[in-house]
Amino acid sequence: MSSLIEKNINSLLKFVYSDNNSLSVIFHNNDLLMGVVGEFNKNLKALEKLTGSNLYSRGNSILIKSNPENNEILKSSIQFLANQFIINGQIEEKDILS
């Protein structure tokens, strides 16, 4: 089942790296984007606080501005949260802390 979810996530998310240490996460499903971002961007704010990074949600994407190491951590975090949303239909605070 995990390979099915991973395949599904890879078709729903696209990661685009920029030269200025930023990473764009483009969502191909708006419901998934809203689930990951959370109500009033609360999930993004929690990730910002945990990593000391800047995250911006605009349109169908999330822009991550941080150092390359944190960008990779946040990339993995967003993939994990997307998986949780697909499996459970929601994201809980414990998922963000994971």
Sequence and secondary structure as in RCSB ss.txt:
>XXXX:A:sequence
MSSLIEKNINSLLKFVYSDNNSLSVIFHNNDLLMGVVGEFNKNLKALEKLTGSNLYSRGNSILIKSNPENNEILK
SSIQFLANQFIINGQIEEKDILS
>XXXX:A:secstr
 HHHHHHHHHHHEEEEE TTSEEEEEES HHHHHHHH GGGHHHHHHHHHHT EEEEETTEEEEES HHHHHHHH
HHHHHHHHHHHHHSS  HHHHH 
